[in-house]
Amino acid sequence: MFGDAFSGGRKNTGRQSGRGSDLRYNMEISLTQAFKGDKAKIRVPASVQCKDCKGIGSKNGVAPETCNACNGHGKVRAQQGFFTIERTCPTCQGSGQVIKESCSVCKGSGRIQKQKTLSVNIPSGVEDGTRIRLSGEGEAGLNGSPPGDLYIFITISPHYIFQRDNANIYCRVPIPFTSASLGGHVEVPTVDGGRAKITIPAGTQSGFQFRLKSKGMSILRSKERGDMFVEALVETPVNLSKRQKEILKEFEDEGKNEKNNPETEGFFSKVRDLWEDLKD
């Protein structure tokens, strides 16, 4: 999914007089695209150089003439008493040149508005907030000056199964309480579209994490990958039949004298200690 939200926010770096403004484009991609990398087409509204006058702004591209008001300096001086005041030439607007006859297409600006279709290479392993620069794809410069750049800001949309933390991938997998108690196996999806088989040890508790090495995200400009962490979520059964309830009751009665629930035993042991401390 690509965000087509184009930000008109421009930042003129001022590195060169007349240089076109830089542009920003916000692009939203999926986690899969961030993992594999992609090549996308985007449409950007921007000013481009007028082809009729080649960005000069004059009819048929005739070269501008030197401004007679400032003699090409772009500034004029005026004497006011003892002071000499220098200001921008009002005739040429500081450019030092004037156009005798303006281009009929761009009206003398040397630029026209146009929708540009550009190709963007998204590298594998790209992270949220990454900035991609397309040199020369910003606003056209004034009077044939160089164009600005286009900056693409990447946003990765949330995934319905995976959560990303740098190069690592996390997911929570529900496990039947029977498998958690007795042990078993479960297949989990991986971010590359494959599957991984996990062995569930007997007595697995909710919150326990299984680590799958090199099953995480691609790393930018590297052949390595992060890890994947699968968190066990032991599921309590619902809508039990009468027979299932009887079996569970038998299970409870059978284990009353056994330490089958270490977490419970540990917690209530601490509670008893707390109550004893409060009595003192």
C-alpha positions as CSV (number, residue, x, y, z in Angstrom):
1,M,0.0,0.0,0.0
2,F,1.5,3.3,-1.0
3,G,0.5,6.6,0.5
4,D,-0.2,9.2,-2.1
5,A,-0.2,12.0,0.4
6,F,2.0,14.7,-1.1
7,S,3.3,17.3,1.2
8,G,3.6,20.8,-0.3
9,G,6.0,21.6,2.4
10,R,9.1,22.9,0.7
11,K,12.5,23.6,2.1
12,N,14.7,25.9,0.1
13,T,18.3,25.1,1.0
14,G,19.6,28.3,-0.6
15,R,22.7,26.6,-1.7
16,Q,22.5,28.3,-5.1
17,S,20.6,31.4,-6.2
18,G,17.5,30.5,-8.1
19,R,17.8,26.8,-7.3
20,G,14.4,25.0,-7.1
21,S,12.8,24.2,-3.8
22,D,13.0,20.7,-2.4
23,L,9.8,18.7,-2.1
24,R,8.6,16.0,0.4
25,Y,6.5,13.0,-0.4
26,N,5.0,10.7,2.3
27,M,4.9,7.0,1.3
28,E,3.2,4.2,3.3
29,I,4.4,0.7,2.6
30,S,3.6,-2.7,4.1
31,L,5.9,-4.8,6.3
32,T,6.3,-7.3,3.5
33,Q,7.5,-4.6,1.2
34,A,9.9,-3.4,3.8
35,F,11.2,-6.9,4.2
36,K,11.6,-7.8,0.5
37,G,12.2,-4.4,-1.0
38,D,10.1,-3.1,-3.8
39,K,10.0,-0.8,-6.9
40,A,7.1,1.7,-6.8
41,K,5.6,4.3,-9.1
42,I,4.5,7.6,-7.6
43,R,2.9,10.7,-9.0
44,V,4.2,14.0,-7.8
45,P,2.7,17.5,-8.6
46,A,5.6,19.9,-9.1
47,S,6.8,22.7,-11.3
48,V,9.1,21.6,-14.2
49,Q,11.2,23.5,-16.7
50,C,9.3,25.0,-19.6
51,K,10.4,23.2,-22.7
52,D,9.4,26.0,-25.0
53,C,11.8,28.5,-23.5
54,K,14.2,26.0,-21.8
55,G,13.5,27.7,-18.5
56,I,14.7,31.1,-19.5
57,G,11.1,32.6,-19.6
58,S,11.5,34.5,-22.9
59,K,9.7,33.9,-26.2
60,N,11.5,31.2,-28.3
61,G,14.2,31.0,-25.6
62,V,15.8,34.3,-26.5
63,A,18.5,35.3,-24.0
64,P,17.5,38.0,-21.5
65,E,19.0,41.5,-21.9
66,T,21.0,43.4,-19.3
67,C,18.7,45.6,-17.1
68,N,19.3,49.2,-18.0
69,A,18.0,50.4,-14.6
70,C,20.8,48.7,-12.6
71,N,23.2,47.9,-15.4
72,G,23.0,44.2,-14.5
73,H,23.9,44.5,-10.8
74,G,20.4,43.7,-9.6
75,K,20.5,46.6,-7.1
76,V,20.0,50.3,-7.3
77,R,21.2,53.1,-5.0
78,A,19.4,56.2,-3.9
79,Q,20.8,59.2,-2.0
80,Q,18.8,60.4,1.0
81,G,20.6,63.2,2.7
82,F,23.9,62.0,4.0
83,F,22.9,58.3,3.5
84,T,23.1,56.1,0.4
85,I,20.4,53.4,0.4
86,E,20.9,50.2,-1.7
87,R,17.8,48.2,-2.6
88,T,16.7,45.5,-5.0
89,C,16.2,46.8,-8.5
90,P,12.4,47.0,-9.0
91,T,12.8,46.6,-12.8
92,C,14.5,43.2,-12.9
93,Q,13.6,42.1,-9.3
94,G,17.3,41.7,-8.5
95,S,18.2,39.3,-11.4
96,G,20.1,41.9,-13.4
97,Q,18.4,40.9,-16.6
98,V,15.1,41.6,-18.2
99,I,13.0,39.7,-20.7
100,K,11.7,41.8,-23.6
101,E,8.9,39.4,-24.6
102,S,7.7,36.6,-22.2
103,C,7.1,33.0,-23.2
104,S,3.5,32.5,-23.9
105,V,3.5,29.0,-22.3
106,C,5.0,29.8,-18.9
107,K,4.2,33.5,-18.9
108,G,7.8,34.4,-18.3
109,S,8.4,32.2,-15.2
110,G,10.4,29.5,-17.0
111,R,8.3,26.9,-15.2
112,I,5.0,25.1,-15.6
113,Q,3.0,22.9,-13.3
114,K,2.9,19.2,-14.1
115,Q,2.3,15.7,-12.6
116,K,5.5,13.8,-12.7
117,T,5.5,10.0,-12.6
118,L,8.7,8.7,-10.8
119,S,10.1,5.3,-10.0
120,V,11.2,4.7,-6.4
121,N,13.5,1.8,-5.4
122,I,12.6,0.7,-1.8
123,P,15.6,-1.2,-0.4
124,S,15.0,-4.4,1.7
125,G,15.3,-3.8,5.4
126,V,14.1,-0.2,5.2
127,E,12.9,1.2,8.5
128,D,10.0,3.4,9.5
129,G,11.0,7.1,9.1
130,T,13.7,6.3,6.4
131,R,14.3,9.2,4.0
132,I,15.0,8.4,0.3
133,R,16.4,11.2,-1.8
134,L,15.7,11.6,-5.5
135,S,18.2,14.2,-6.8
136,G,16.9,16.8,-9.2
137,E,13.2,15.7,-8.9
138,G,12.1,18.7,-6.8
139,E,10.8,22.1,-8.1
140,A,12.4,23.5,-11.2
141,G,14.8,26.4,-10.7
142,L,14.2,30.0,-11.7
143,N,15.6,31.2,-15.0
144,G,17.1,27.8,-15.9
145,S,18.7,27.2,-12.5
146,P,19.1,23.7,-11.2
147,P,16.0,21.9,-9.8
148,G,15.6,21.0,-6.1
149,D,15.5,17.4,-4.8
150,L,12.6,15.2,-3.8
151,Y,12.6,13.6,-0.4
152,I,10.5,10.5,0.2
153,F,9.6,9.7,3.8
154,I,8.8,6.0,4.5
155,T,6.0,5.0,6.9
156,I,5.5,1.2,7.5
157,S,1.8,0.3,8.2
158,P,1.1,-1.9,11.2
159,H,0.9,-5.6,10.5
160,Y,-2.0,-7.8,11.7
161,I,0.3,-10.5,13.1
162,F,3.8,-9.3,13.4
163,Q,5.3,-6.4,15.4
164,R,8.7,-5.1,14.4
165,D,11.5,-3.8,16.7
166,N,14.5,-2.8,14.6
167,A,15.6,-6.0,12.9
168,N,13.6,-8.4,15.2
169,I,10.0,-9.6,14.7
170,Y,7.6,-10.5,17.5
171,C,4.3,-12.3,17.4
172,R,2.0,-13.9,19.9
173,V,0.7,-17.4,19.2
174,P,-2.2,-19.0,21.1
175,I,-1.5,-22.5,22.4
176,P,-4.1,-25.0,23.7
177,F,-3.7,-25.6,27.4
178,T,-3.4,-29.3,26.8
179,S,-0.3,-28.7,24.5
180,A,1.1,-26.3,27.0
181,S,0.7,-28.9,29.8
182,L,1.7,-32.0,27.9
183,G,4.0,-30.6,25.2
184,G,3.6,-30.6,21.5
185,H,4.3,-28.8,18.3
186,V,2.9,-25.7,16.6
187,E,3.5,-24.1,13.2
188,V,3.9,-20.3,13.0
189,P,4.1,-18.0,10.0
190,T,7.3,-16.1,9.3
191,V,7.7,-12.6,7.8
192,D,9.2,-14.1,4.6
193,G,6.0,-15.9,3.9
194,G,7.2,-19.3,5.1
195,R,6.4,-21.5,8.1
196,A,8.5,-22.5,11.2
197,K,7.8,-25.5,13.5
198,I,8.2,-24.9,17.2
199,T,8.5,-27.6,19.8
200,I,6.4,-26.8,22.9
201,P,7.9,-28.2,26.1
202,A,5.6,-29.7,28.7
203,G,4.6,-27.1,31.3
204,T,5.0,-24.0,29.0
205,Q,3.6,-20.9,30.6
206,S,1.9,-17.8,29.0
207,G,4.5,-15.2,28.1
208,F,7.3,-17.7,27.4
209,Q,9.3,-16.7,24.3
210,F,10.7,-18.9,21.7
211,R,13.6,-17.5,19.6
212,L,14.0,-18.3,16.0
213,K,17.4,-17.2,14.8
214,S,17.6,-15.3,11.5
215,K,13.9,-15.4,10.9
216,G,13.4,-11.7,11.5
217,M,13.6,-8.7,9.3
218,S,16.1,-8.0,6.5
219,I,18.9,-5.6,7.6
220,L,19.5,-2.6,5.4
221,R,22.6,-3.0,3.2
222,S,23.3,-6.4,4.7
223,K,22.7,-10.1,3.9
224,E,21.9,-10.9,7.6
225,R,18.5,-11.0,9.2
226,G,17.2,-10.3,12.7
227,D,15.6,-12.9,14.9
228,M,11.9,-13.8,15.4
229,F,10.4,-14.1,18.9
230,V,7.3,-16.1,19.4
231,E,5.4,-15.5,22.6
232,A,3.2,-18.3,23.9
233,L,-0.3,-17.4,24.9
234,V,-1.8,-20.3,26.7
235,E,-5.5,-20.4,25.9
236,T,-8.2,-21.2,28.5
237,P,-10.9,-23.4,26.9
238,V,-14.5,-22.0,26.8
239,N,-18.0,-23.6,26.1
240,L,-17.0,-26.8,27.8
241,S,-19.3,-29.8,27.7
242,K,-20.5,-31.6,30.8
243,R,-18.0,-34.4,30.3
244,Q,-15.1,-31.9,29.8
245,K,-16.0,-30.2,33.0
246,E,-16.1,-33.5,34.9
247,I,-12.6,-34.4,33.5
248,L,-11.2,-31.0,34.6
249,K,-12.8,-31.5,38.1
250,E,-11.2,-34.9,38.3
251,F,-7.9,-33.3,37.2
252,E,-8.2,-30.7,39.9
253,D,-9.0,-33.2,42.6
254,E,-6.2,-35.5,41.5
255,G,-3.6,-32.7,41.8
256,K,-4.6,-31.2,45.1
257,N,-1.6,-32.7,47.0
258,E,0.8,-32.2,44.1
259,K,2.8,-29.0,43.2
260,N,1.4,-28.8,39.7
261,N,1.1,-25.0,39.8
262,P,4.5,-23.5,40.7
263,E,3.4,-19.9,39.9
264,T,0.3,-20.2,42.1
265,E,2.3,-21.7,44.9
266,G,5.0,-19.1,44.7
267,F,2.5,-16.2,44.6
268,F,0.3,-17.3,47.6
269,S,3.4,-18.1,49.6
270,K,4.5,-14.5,49.2
271,V,1.0,-13.3,50.1
272,R,1.1,-15.3,53.3
273,D,4.5,-13.7,54.2
274,L,3.0,-10.3,53.5
275,W,0.1,-10.9,55.9
276,E,2.5,-12.1,58.5
277,D,4.5,-9.0,58.2
278,L,1.4,-6.8,58.5
279,K,0.5,-8.6,61.8
280,D,3.9,-7.8,63.4
